[in-house]
Amino acid sequence: MKITGFIFVLLLAITPAYPQQDSRTTINLNGVWEFDQTISAFPPAKFTRTIPVPGLIHLATPRIEEYEKFFKRADKVIAKEQHNLYNIDYTPRYSWYRKKIFVPKDLEGKEAMITIKKSQYVTQVYVNGYDMGTSVACYTPVEFPITGSIKFGSENEILIKVGDRVWLPSDAAGGTDKEKEHYLPGIWDDIMVTFTGKMRINRLLVLPSVAGGKVIVKGQIRNLIPAQVFYGDAMSDSVTLNISIAEKITGKIIAQKNGRFNTVRDNLTDVEMEIPLAGFTNWTPEKPFLYKATAAIKNDNGLSDRLDKQFGMRDFTRKGKFFYLNGEKYILRGTNVTLQRFFEDPDCSNLVWDKEWVKKLLFDMPKKLNWNMMRVCVGIAPDFWYDLADEYGLMFQNEWLYWQNHGWNDQIRKEYTDWVWTDGNHPSIAIWDAINENTDDYIGNHLIPELKKLDPTRIWDAGYMVGDLMAQDEMDEPHPYQGPMPWRLFSDFEKNPYPMGNLNFKPDVITQIDAAGVPQLINEYGWNWLWRNGTPSKLTLSTYNYYLGENSTPENNREFQAYWQELETEWLRSNTNAAGVLAFCYLANNYGYTGDWFTGNIKDLNPSPTLDWFRHAFSPTAVFINLTDERYVKNSVPHKPGSQLLFNLAGINNQPKSINGTVRVKFVSSSGESSGEQGLTVCLNSFVRTDIPVSLIMPSKAGGYVLVAEFTPENGKPLLSRRFLKIGEAGNYSFYKLSPFDK
């Protein structure tokens, strides 16, 4: 219920918040647990394994019985388009976790709550033999009050049962992914027991308004006093909620406010406070400045609970066809991670929970590639991923695992609402993504408008709910895949092949992007995935057979992939009607339907040539060659030696100010010799495409050449664009292997 008749008391001077002591005490349950599995729903007679938490069942030691069925390393690629969830090749089992913890005697009189931030797929908790409850939530916290079962001043047994994906009930808001074959269960985020007074801050949502110079703080207060038993017993209790806002690093308090509220016993009460701010610093991926909101709740018995949440002063809005960050037009550049698919990877191990590895994956490498956004695709991430993104500067399009189905409306409303309450403090989350490549009238036209009232500070995406399908369509996510598709006849493709490198190419999907009235975030493209050993994925075997022939080498495959991704990125980024371009896919399951852009063991994060070339293609300011490739695109006619080549360069600039620079254009022969070099001075205006005409004389010797455009912005590093061209009649056209690090 929502309380509207509360009283605000705005303090005239900044006063200290309630002291830390006597508020919330946390026992962190992360670490090693006893573990085992059973076929029936009865606990094991004894525990023979251990397992780290957070993690999934593949981390158990000794390994689970059918480990090899979950992590098959294919020795060859077999083309396959999709997988049926219910075609399982293993025996479904219940996974049991057990841990014994000591609860100090001095916590007696406090209210105990167990919280499992994320656990999949059906989670049941027992404490000292008592059943505390069951939850079907997989991506939002599982929480139960456990005070009545705790033995204070003694050891306590916590037993948790986690079910298999095939047993997830129909009502659960858990989608399926037809490009996954195994859904590993387990406790995959933090777990803890917290002790508070009778009044608990169940959720805290800090919503910034840069334009309004304020924050809206929304809270859920859980009153743990039993509900009315006899007529005349109290049904509610009055509390004071203090909110203080401080700089995270310095601790300097910049605002504070008190509110008085009436809370319903044995229930949740929604509260809301508006706090003006002055002299604050905005959060951006380039300068991720953070604040900390501290909420302290007090009743007649004193301080009952205290909770901190980090947040950033960040407005992410849309106007017309584009996104705006803190009032300024902001073009998104980046990629996707498919974490739930990566869980199937034989080399996944515990990497997802290794903070140093995650930091390198999400920030150290992407910063070098000029990325500011990632889509967490078909499944969200552990909580600390978002904490790190807040701290180091990265934005997320945060997508629920809903591709083929979503469950029953009442349950998805419950889970999606808790999703917003739980993750809504992160400035890194800019877009809530409800659906992937699908439509759902309830989500698009009923639930999202409701959730917009809870969190009006973010954009919502709903897959293919575009135009008239969704009354409040805020953005679309076109997926302009090119090349021979599994659902397209090769004969049809050959009649109208993809002119790779032609920046003016306008298939229907681009025409729709141009005509749309809302932002178009291109968050999937590049149908040329490879496994990390350089072989095609299950979905792209036919693609490589078409362009390179059967049994092409890993080196040739990687070279082709890097070139394709470079040119397709240039094509999409040179369309100034696109609000952003996110390449697919940066992290996936090796041996899967798609793939990512690393080589070798993923723990080492060795970049493939594709990632090396992305540094050029994703530069905020760049100059691209506008010519169709002649190496891979079939039936190209060689140019006459010594003839004139007329073409355009396309300059793009995502910066809010004009950028000056120089361009050097040249031919590079198969032996690496340069010829026909020409220099240009260019000025690239903000947020438009600048076409620059060029005239060059072709080399006189027949052969394969790389046409290179090297753009050097003022005070910047050289950036490359390239096209393979055929000149004259040569028996064999070989091409120089240009390095992405060449200057």
NUVO-874930 format. One record per residue (C-alpha): residue in one letter; y, x, z. Coordinates in steps of 0.02 Angstrom, whole numbers, plus 50000, padded with zeros to 5 digits. Layout:
<atoms>
AYXZ/...
</atoms>
This chain:
<atoms>
M500005000050000/K501795005649967/I503085005450107/T504825001150045/G505724997150208/F505725014650279/I507245023150357/F507885039950294/V508815051950407/L509665065450307/L509995080550416/L511755087150410/A511165104750448/I509565114050406/T508425114450558/P506745123050580/A505205113250528/Y503885108850656/P502945124350717/Q501305129350636/Q500275127850795/D499435111550847/S499415104750670/R498065107750539/T496635119750571/T495515124550425/I493755131650426/N493455139050254/L491665135850199/N491725146550041/G490415160150037/V488525161350038/W487515145550074/E485655142550089/F485025133949932/D483525125949851/Q483025112149732/T481855097249739/I481205084849610/S481315070349733/A482825065149835/F482115072449996/P482775089050063/P481685104550043/A480465108750182/K481245125950186/F482635135150096/T482055149749990/R483655154249899/T485495157949929/I486995153449822/P488855157449820/V490105143349839/P491085140149734/G489905142049588/L488545132749495/I486665132749515/H486415147149394/L487085158849529/A485655155349649/T484625170249709/P483175170949670/R483525161749508/I483155143249494/E481455138949424/E481985134449246/Y483425146649228/E482875152649056/K482945134948987/F484785133749032/F485255150748961/K484375153948797/R484935168748694/A484625163848514/D483965177348398/K484615168148245/V485845154348204/I485205136948162/A486525125348093/K486755109948203/E488165097248218/Q487915089048387/H486765086348536/N486165070748624/L486475071848811/Y484815063748850/N483745075648747/I483405087048894/D482205101748894/Y482105104149083/T481565094549237/P483065086249324/R483175091649505/Y484205088649660/S485155104049719/W485285106349907/Y486575116949998/R486475120850184/K487655130150298/K487835131450486/I489565133150560/F490235134850736/V491615122650784/P492655128550934/K492745117551087/D494645117751086/L494635107450925/E493855092751016/G495005077851006/K495535082450829/E495015072650675/A493835082150559/M493795080150369/I492645089050247/T493395092450075/I492465098349921/K493795101049787/K492565099049642/S490705095749638/Q489655089349495/Y488755077449471/V488365065749617/T488755073049789/Q488075067249956/V488575075450121/Y487605075950285/V488265083450448/N487015086350588/G485855073850507/Y487135060050485/D487515053350310/M489395055350285/G489475047650112/T489165049449925/S490385052349783/V490215052049593/A491865061449568/C491575077649472/Y493345084149442/T494325077849593/P494055080949779/V492575073749872/E493165069950050/F492375061950203/P492905060150386/I491565068650491/T492285068350668/G490925057350740/S489535069050686/I490325085550744/K489655094850896/F491165103950968/G490865120751051/S489205121950961/E488375125750794/N488385112150662/E487295109850508/I488095104350345/L486885098650211/I487485093850036/K486445086049898/V487065087449718/G486235077549578/D485895081349395/R487035075449253/V485745063249185/W485845053749351/L487725051549346/P487955032549353/S488755022749212/D490345018849309/A490775037249340/A492275044449249/G491225058549177/G491265060648989/T490005068548873/D490265082748753/K489165082448598/E489375101348581/K488595104348752/E486725105148781/H486625108748968/Y487695101649107/L487505113249255/P487755105049425/G488465112949580/I489935114549699/W491185122949585/D492785123549686/D493315127049865/I492535118450014/M493255117050188/V493315107250350/T495055103150416/F495565096850587/T497145086550616/G497865073450730/K497635054850700/M498935055150562/R498375065550412/I499335069950254/N497985065150131/R498965069249972/L500675076749938/L501505075949767/V503145085249738/L503985079449577/P505495089749521/S506995083849423/V508025098149353/A509205085949266/G509405075749425/G509555090649542/K508235083749660/V506395082149703/I505435066149734/V504115068849866/K502705056249866/G501365056249998/Q499805047350055/I499645046350244/R497925042850310/N497965034250478/L496315038550563/I496515026650710/P495185012850698/A495724996450623/Q496084981150731/V494564975050828/F495304961450940/Y496734949350909/G498334957250968/D497784975250941/A499024985850845/M498744986050657/S499974999950615/D500865015150687/S502585022650661/V502725040950608/T504075053450563/L503825063850407/N504835079950388/I504945088450218/S505675105850201/I505925115050037/A505925134050037/E505855148249912/K504045153749907/I504345172549910/T505835173850029/G505455158750139/K507285153650129/I507435134950165/I508585126350040/A508355108050089/Q507575097050221/K507425078750258/N506615066650381/G505915049450349/R505225036150464/F503725026050404/N502505012850462/T500675017250426/V499205005250421/R497735009650533/D496125015750454/N496965015650285/L498065025250163/T499925022150159/D501005028050013/V502705035150059/E504145042049956/M505685052749991/E507075058949877/I507835075749922/P509395082449834/L509365101049789/A510765112749742/G510785130549678/F508955130749631/T508085141749502/N507125133849359/W505285137549325/T504795143249150/P503295153049082/E504495167449052/K505205166749231/P503985157349345/F505035154749502/L504125145049638/Y504585134649791/K503545128549936/A503645111050005/T503075109150186/A502665091950250/A502475089150438/I501995072450512/K502355067650692/N501875052550796/D502075048250981/N500835061851028/G501805075450937/L501415085150780/S499875077950695/D499725087150529/R500595099650419/L500295103450235/D501075115750110/K501175113649921/Q501925125849796/F502915118749651/G504235123549524/M505855115749467/R505315111449291/D505715096949175/F504515094849028/T505095080648917/R505125075448737/K506515069948622/G506095064148448/K504765075748374/F504935090048498/F504645095248677/Y506025101148791/L505855112848939/N507255110949065/G508335102548934/E508055115648797/K506985113648642/Y505345123048670/I504005126648539/L502235128448608/R501115142748553/G499395146248618/T497565141848621/N496145132248706/V494835136048838/T493255125548849/L492715129549025/Q491305116949040/R490535124348883/F490765141948950/F489715136949101/E488225136948980/D488565154848927/P487175167048976/D488535179449025/C489605167149123/S488935173149292/N490305171249425/L491745175849308/V492585158849319/W492865161949506/D493355180449490/K495245180249512/E495535197249430/W494525192149276/V495415175349266/K497115183849282/K496705195349136/L496045180749033/L497495168949066/F498985180449080/D498775198849043/M498085196148868/P499015180148818/K500705187648861/K500375201148730/L499935187648604/N501555177848630/W500655162648701/N501505150748823/M500255136248825/M498395133248840/R497405117348826/V496025116248955/C494915106848835/V493535094048876/G493535097949061/I494775104449190/A494755120749291/P494555126349472/D496135123949573/F496595142349587/W496745143549397/Y498265132249408/D498945141849558/L498875157949456/A499685149449306/D501095143549419/E501335161149482/Y501185171249322/G501905158849198/L500815148449082/M500825129949039/F499285119049020/Q498825103648923/N497585097949054/E496175087748977/W494875077049064/L493085078449004/Y493145062748898/W492575064248719/Q491215051248694/N491305040148848/H492315038049007/G491435026049126/W492015009449199/N493855005149208/D493965003349398/Q493145020149427/I494145029549296/R495725022149370/K495195028749540/E494755046149477/Y496215048149356/T497425042549492/D496715055249614/W496825068249475/V498705065749464/W498905065749653/T497855081449671/D498485092449529/G500215085349502/N501155098749601/H500785112549476/P502265116649362/S500985124649246/I500265107549204/A501475100549075/I500365087848987/W499055076049058/D497715074148923/A496645058748951/I495515058848797/N494885070748663/E494695064348484/N494385046448534/T495265030248577/D495215018948730/D496315003648747/Y496175002848936/I496695020948961/G498045020948828/N498865004248860/H498505000249042/L498085015549145/I499295028249073/P500815016849095/E500275014549276/L500065033149303/K501765036449223/K502505027049370/L501615038649491/D502115054349394/P503545051749271/T503835070549252/R502495074249122/I501935069448948/W500305060048922/D499145062748776/A497745050648734/G496765058648593/Y496825048148435/M497845034248517/V499275035948392/G500595024348324/D500195005948350/L498615009748449/M499655014748600/A501235005748651/Q501975021148737/D501365034848620/E502225050748683/M501355063748575/D499915066148454/E498635080148434/P498175082148249/H496705093448209/P496985099948031/Y495335108748005/Q495165116247831/G493755123347726/P492045115947689/M491675103447829/P489925097347878/W490435079547838/R491165084347668/L490175087847509/F490345105447442/S490625098247268/D492145088547332/F492825103947421/E492635114747266/K493645102347164/N495105104647284/P494805120647385/Y495875125747532/P497245137147461/M497215149047610/G498905157447629/N499915144347534/L501195139047663/N501745124047558/F499995116247558/K500155097947613/P498525088547637/D498595071147713/V498585077747892/I500175087747861/T501005072947777/Q500625062847933/I501335076548044/D502935076647941/A503115057747949/A502735055648135/G504105050848256/V503355059048412/P502905077348447/Q501415083648350/L500465096748451/I499185104748336/N497895109848465/E496355112648358/Y496105121748193/G495095136048121/W493345130548069/N492645148248064/W491915151748236/L490825166848272/W489695171348415/R490165187448503/N488875197448405/G489795193048245/T488585179748180/P489195162248132/S489075148148258/K487995132648239/L489445123248157/T490035137048039/L488485144347960/S488845135147797/T490655141047799/Y490175159447801/N488785156647673/Y490075148947556/Y491405162347572/L490385178147605/G488625173747548/E487075173247655/N486705187347777/S488485193947783/T488755207847910/P489585205148079/E490995216948026/N491335206947868/N491245190647965/R492515196648092/E493675203047957/F493605186347867/Q493865176448027/A495375186748078/Y496175184747907/W495825165947899/Q496515162948073/E498055173348036/L498445163947876/E498065146747945/T499165150248096/E500565155747980/W500355139847878/L500455128348029/R501845137748118/S502925138047962/N502945119047966/T504485115548073/N503905097748105/A502545104348221/A503005104248405/G501685117248443/V500155126348378/L498635130148487/A497175139248405/F495375134248445/C494535142848537/Y494935156948660/L493445154448777/A491835145248738/N489955146448755/N489195160848662/Y487695154448561/G488555137548554/Y489215125848422/T490875134848413/G491355152048481/D492795162548547/W493695178348495/F492875191548603/T491505204148568/G490105210748677/N489905204948856/I491275192648902/K491555200849071/D492405215148979/L493565203648878/N493475214848725/P494605206848593/S493975203748417/P495105207548267/T495655189248270/L496545191648437/D497325207748376/W498075198848225/F498655183948328/R499995195148404/H500855194748235/A500495176848184/F501085169648352/S502675179848371/P504115168048418/T505115175348274/A504135180648120/V504135182247931/F502605176347833/I502085179047651/N501945162747554/L500535166547431/T498755160247411/D497405172847453/E496455180247306/R495035189047397/Y494105174347473/V494805159247380/K493665157447232/N494155156947047/S495805165947071/V496515173646912/P497005192146927/H498815196946898/K499285207346747/P499635225546796/G501495229846793/S502015211546786/Q503325203446895/L502785194547055/L503965180947116/F503645173147286/N504475167947447/L504395174447623/A504495161147758/G505495165947911/I505275156048072/N506215157248236/N505705148048395/Q507155155648492/P508735145948537/K509815159048450/S509825167048277/I508845183148255/N509295197148135/G508055209748068/T507375219247920/V505875216347808/R504915229447710/V503765222747574/K502485233747487/F500795234747401/V499395244647480/S497955250247367/S496135251047418/S496375269547459/G497855265847573/E499245271647456/S500875261847460/S501915257047309/G503325245547255/E504155245547425/Q505705234747444/G506845232347594/L507765216547646/T508975211647782/V508685194247853/C509475182147975/L508325168848045/N509175153448116/S508465143848264/F507045131348241/V507115130848051/R506125139047913/T507095151547810/D506365154347636/I506765171747569/P506465174847382/V505665191447334/S505345199447164/L504135214147149/I503365223747005/M501475224347014/P500565241047020/S499965247246852/K498205251446909/A496895237646919/G496055234247084/G496185225347249/Y497845226647343/V498565221047509/L500315214047496/V501145218047663/A502755211147737/E503335220847890/F504675211847988/T505625221148123/P506805210448228/E508295218848311/N507675228248464/G505905222548427/K504245229248367/P503645227848186/L502645212148143/L501465210847995/S500985197547869/R499735201347730/R498915193947575/F497465200547472/L497875200847285/K496885205247130/I497765215146994/G497005218146823/E495185217246771/A494135227646890/G492255227546905/N492385227147093/Y493905222747197/S493905232247360/F495325230747486/Y496125242247611/K495735237747792/L497475236247864/S497545238448052/P498525225648155/F499235240548246/D499925248848087/K501795251048078/
</atoms>
